[in-house]
Amino acid sequence: MNRQFIMAIAEKDLADVAKNRIAIMVAVVLSIIFAIGVPLLITQIPVLTRGSSNQPSFEEISAIIPPALHEQVAVLSPEQLPIVLILGYLIAPLFLILPLMLSCIIAAEAFVGEKERKTLEALLYTPATDAELFLGKMLASLVPGIAYTWANFVIFAIVTNIAGYPVMSRIWFPTESWLALMIFVVPAIALLGVSATVIISTRVRTFMEAYQVSGLLVVLIIALMIAQSMGLLFLSPVVAVLVSCAFFAIDACLIWIGIRIFSRSELITRI
């Protein structure tokens, strides 16, 4: 397998990403909502509920959170409690939507986008093998998704600490669970979205078809968030590593299947 061919295909597609208006628009909207809007809103909860008699007690909170968190939240004041629980715990799986959505948008352009722009035929006649074409397209979608998510995580951490400092009186974010999520789970989720979407994009005729089908993967993120909010799953550093291993195993299977079923000759007949 020629790495130079893979890198050349990836570099070409990375250059095209900067011209992808849909990807840029989605990236900006997601950044405003998740990296800025959510922490600004949550850190204002103590101000909005100040003086209210409906604030939950520690006993009520401890009944719905994993025992591993009891010691951490026991030292928090009633004003600090919702900030730490929501931003440091409950909202974490939702952040995985960022790498999944952006990677899927870029990956949806992988082949079907080339087909719509009438540039696929020239690409398929390059000396790269089918596997090199497939992996090059995957790499071009994977890198922006991961880099974008990590950049937004930095913004999220800065906004969380600055906006929450009047209540927290210290720099408390990121937590170990968040760091494990970013380091291990984000690449695994991004790779899942990319590998599945690239396969889909070789089988459909339009970008919207590819993106709509791959968008069903968001259900996995919603399931993780529901499981954590209900106390069924706690994304501790160890659990985050285990979850990432499970996703990487699925990714490996999808990549293997994608390479096996990808055929440039079949794509050429569809142009």
C-alpha positions as CSV (number, residue, x, y, z in Angstrom):
1,M,0.0,0.0,0.0
2,N,1.5,3.4,-1.1
3,R,1.3,5.9,1.7
4,Q,2.1,8.7,-0.7
5,F,-1.0,8.1,-2.7
6,I,-3.1,8.0,0.4
7,M,-1.6,11.3,1.7
8,A,-2.0,12.9,-1.8
9,I,-5.8,12.0,-1.9
10,A,-6.2,13.2,1.7
11,E,-4.4,16.5,1.1
12,K,-6.6,17.2,-2.0
13,D,-9.8,16.6,0.0
14,L,-8.5,18.6,3.0
15,A,-8.1,21.5,0.6
16,D,-11.7,21.0,-0.6
17,V,-13.0,21.0,3.0
18,A,-12.2,24.7,3.3
19,K,-14.5,25.3,0.3
20,N,-17.3,23.2,1.8
21,R,-19.9,25.8,2.8
22,I,-22.2,23.3,4.4
23,A,-19.4,21.9,6.6
24,I,-18.3,25.4,7.6
25,M,-21.8,26.6,8.4
26,V,-22.5,23.5,10.6
27,A,-19.1,23.9,12.3
28,V,-19.8,27.5,13.2
29,V,-23.3,26.8,14.5
30,L,-22.2,23.8,16.6
31,S,-19.4,25.8,18.1
32,I,-21.7,28.7,19.1
33,I,-24.2,26.3,20.7
34,F,-21.9,23.7,22.4
35,A,-18.6,25.5,23.1
36,I,-20.0,28.9,24.0
37,G,-23.8,28.9,24.5
38,V,-24.1,25.8,26.7
39,P,-21.5,26.7,29.3
40,L,-22.7,30.3,29.5
41,L,-26.3,29.2,30.1
42,I,-25.5,26.5,32.7
43,T,-23.1,28.7,34.7
44,Q,-26.0,31.2,35.1
45,I,-28.3,28.6,36.8
46,P,-27.2,29.7,40.3
47,V,-28.0,33.3,39.5
48,L,-31.4,32.4,38.0
49,T,-32.4,30.2,40.9
50,R,-31.0,32.3,43.7
51,G,-33.4,32.5,46.6
52,S,-35.5,29.6,45.2
53,S,-36.7,27.0,47.7
54,N,-36.8,24.3,45.0
55,Q,-33.1,23.7,44.8
56,P,-32.4,20.0,45.2
57,S,-30.5,18.8,48.3
58,F,-27.4,16.7,48.2
59,E,-29.4,13.7,49.4
60,E,-31.7,14.1,46.4
61,I,-28.8,14.5,44.0
62,S,-26.9,11.5,45.4
63,A,-29.9,9.3,44.6
64,I,-29.5,9.8,40.9
65,I,-25.7,10.0,40.4
66,P,-23.2,7.1,40.5
67,P,-21.5,6.5,43.9
68,A,-18.2,7.4,42.4
69,L,-19.3,11.0,42.3
70,H,-20.6,11.3,45.8
71,E,-17.3,12.3,47.4
72,Q,-16.7,14.9,44.7
73,V,-20.1,16.6,45.0
74,A,-20.3,16.4,48.8
75,V,-17.9,19.3,49.2
76,L,-19.8,21.6,46.7
77,S,-22.2,24.3,47.7
78,P,-25.8,24.3,46.4
79,E,-24.8,27.0,43.8
80,Q,-21.8,25.0,42.6
81,L,-23.6,21.6,42.4
82,P,-25.6,22.2,39.2
83,I,-22.6,23.6,37.4
84,V,-20.3,20.7,38.2
85,L,-23.0,18.0,37.6
86,I,-24.2,19.3,34.3
87,L,-21.0,20.7,32.7
88,G,-18.6,18.2,34.3
89,Y,-20.8,15.1,34.0
90,L,-24.2,15.1,32.2
91,I,-23.3,17.1,29.1
92,A,-20.1,15.2,28.3
93,P,-21.6,12.6,25.9
94,L,-23.5,15.3,24.1
95,F,-20.2,16.9,23.1
96,L,-19.5,13.8,21.0
97,I,-22.0,15.1,18.4
98,L,-19.3,17.5,17.2
99,P,-16.8,15.0,15.8
100,L,-19.6,12.8,14.5
101,M,-21.6,15.4,12.6
102,L,-18.6,17.2,11.1
103,S,-16.8,14.1,10.1
104,C,-20.0,12.7,8.5
105,I,-20.6,15.8,6.5
106,I,-17.1,15.8,5.1
107,A,-17.2,12.0,4.5
108,A,-20.6,12.3,2.8
109,E,-18.8,14.4,0.2
110,A,-16.1,11.6,-0.2
111,F,-17.4,10.0,-3.4
112,V,-20.9,11.2,-3.9
113,G,-19.7,14.8,-3.7
114,E,-17.1,14.1,-6.3
115,K,-19.8,12.5,-8.4
116,E,-22.1,15.6,-8.2
117,R,-19.2,17.9,-9.1
118,K,-18.3,15.7,-12.1
119,T,-14.7,15.2,-10.7
120,L,-15.0,11.5,-9.7
121,E,-14.0,10.0,-13.1
122,A,-10.6,11.7,-13.1
123,L,-10.0,10.6,-9.5
124,L,-10.9,7.0,-10.3
125,Y,-8.4,6.8,-13.1
126,T,-5.5,7.7,-10.8
127,P,-2.8,5.0,-10.2
128,A,-4.0,4.6,-6.6
129,T,-5.5,1.3,-5.7
130,D,-9.1,0.9,-4.5
131,A,-7.9,0.5,-0.8
132,E,-5.7,3.6,-1.1
133,L,-8.6,5.7,-2.5
134,F,-10.9,4.5,0.3
135,L,-8.3,5.2,3.1
136,G,-7.3,8.6,1.6
137,K,-10.9,9.7,1.6
138,M,-11.3,8.5,5.2
139,L,-8.2,10.3,6.4
140,A,-9.4,13.6,4.9
141,S,-12.7,13.4,6.8
142,L,-11.2,12.1,10.1
143,V,-8.5,14.8,10.7
144,P,-10.8,17.9,10.5
145,G,-13.4,16.2,12.7
146,I,-11.0,15.4,15.5
147,A,-9.1,18.8,15.3
148,Y,-12.4,20.7,15.3
149,T,-13.6,18.9,18.4
150,W,-10.4,19.4,20.3
151,A,-10.4,23.1,19.4
152,N,-14.0,23.4,20.7
153,F,-13.1,21.6,23.8
154,V,-10.5,24.2,24.6
155,I,-13.0,27.0,24.0
156,F,-15.6,25.1,26.1
157,A,-13.1,24.8,29.0
158,I,-12.1,28.5,28.8
159,V,-15.8,29.7,28.8
160,T,-16.7,27.3,31.5
161,N,-14.0,28.4,33.9
162,I,-14.4,32.2,33.2
163,A,-18.2,32.2,33.3
164,G,-18.3,29.9,36.3
165,Y,-15.5,31.5,38.3
166,P,-17.8,33.9,40.3
167,V,-19.5,30.8,41.7
168,M,-16.7,28.2,41.7
169,S,-14.0,30.6,42.8
170,R,-11.4,28.3,41.2
171,I,-10.3,26.7,37.9
172,W,-12.0,23.3,38.0
173,F,-12.5,22.3,34.4
174,P,-11.5,20.0,32.6
175,T,-12.1,16.9,34.7
176,E,-10.3,13.5,34.2
177,S,-13.4,12.1,32.6
178,W,-13.6,14.8,30.1
179,L,-9.9,14.4,29.2
180,A,-10.4,10.7,28.7
181,L,-13.4,11.4,26.6
182,M,-11.4,13.8,24.3
183,I,-8.3,11.6,24.0
184,F,-9.9,8.2,23.5
185,V,-13.6,8.4,22.6
186,V,-13.6,11.4,20.2
187,P,-11.2,9.7,17.7
188,A,-13.2,6.5,18.0
189,I,-16.5,8.2,17.3
190,A,-15.1,10.3,14.5
191,L,-13.6,7.2,12.9
192,L,-17.0,5.4,13.3
193,G,-18.8,8.3,11.5
194,V,-16.2,8.5,8.7
195,S,-15.9,4.7,8.0
196,A,-19.7,4.3,7.9
197,T,-20.4,7.4,5.9
198,V,-17.6,6.7,3.3
199,I,-19.2,3.3,2.7
200,I,-22.6,4.9,2.4
201,S,-21.4,7.6,0.0
202,T,-20.2,4.9,-2.5
203,R,-23.7,3.4,-2.6
204,V,-26.0,6.5,-2.9
205,R,-26.4,9.1,-5.6
206,T,-26.6,12.4,-3.7
207,F,-24.9,14.2,-0.8
208,M,-28.1,14.6,1.1
209,E,-28.9,10.8,0.9
210,A,-25.4,10.0,2.3
211,Y,-25.7,12.5,5.1
212,Q,-29.2,11.6,6.1
213,V,-28.4,7.9,6.4
214,S,-25.2,8.5,8.3
215,G,-27.0,11.0,10.6
216,L,-28.7,8.0,12.2
217,L,-25.4,7.4,14.1
218,V,-26.4,10.3,16.3
219,V,-28.7,7.8,18.0
220,L,-25.6,6.3,19.6
221,I,-24.7,9.6,21.2
222,I,-28.2,10.1,22.5
223,A,-28.1,6.6,24.0
224,L,-24.9,7.3,25.8
225,M,-26.3,10.6,27.2
226,I,-29.5,8.9,28.4
227,A,-27.5,6.1,30.0
228,Q,-25.3,8.5,31.9
229,S,-28.2,10.8,32.9
230,M,-30.1,7.8,34.3
231,G,-27.1,6.5,36.2
232,L,-26.8,3.4,34.0
233,L,-23.4,4.3,32.8
234,F,-20.7,6.6,34.2
235,L,-18.1,7.8,31.7
236,S,-15.2,7.6,34.1
237,P,-11.7,7.5,32.6
238,V,-11.6,3.7,32.7
239,V,-15.1,3.4,31.2
240,A,-14.2,5.9,28.5
241,V,-11.2,3.8,27.5
242,L,-13.4,0.7,27.4
243,V,-16.1,2.5,25.3
244,S,-13.4,3.7,22.9
245,C,-12.0,0.2,22.5
246,A,-15.5,-1.1,21.6
247,F,-16.0,1.7,19.0
248,F,-12.5,1.1,17.6
249,A,-13.3,-2.6,17.2
250,I,-16.5,-1.6,15.2
251,D,-14.4,0.9,13.2
252,A,-11.9,-1.8,12.3
253,C,-14.7,-4.0,11.0
254,L,-16.3,-1.2,9.0
255,I,-12.9,-0.3,7.4
256,W,-12.3,-3.9,6.5
257,I,-15.8,-4.2,5.0
258,G,-15.4,-0.9,3.2
259,I,-12.1,-1.9,1.6
260,R,-13.5,-5.3,0.6
261,I,-16.7,-3.9,-1.1
262,F,-15.3,-0.8,-2.6
263,S,-14.9,-1.1,-6.4
264,R,-13.9,1.8,-8.6
265,S,-15.1,-0.1,-11.7
266,E,-18.6,-0.2,-10.1
267,L,-18.4,3.6,-9.3
268,I,-17.4,4.4,-12.9
269,T,-20.5,2.7,-14.2
270,R,-22.6,4.9,-12.0
271,I,-21.1,8.2,-13.2
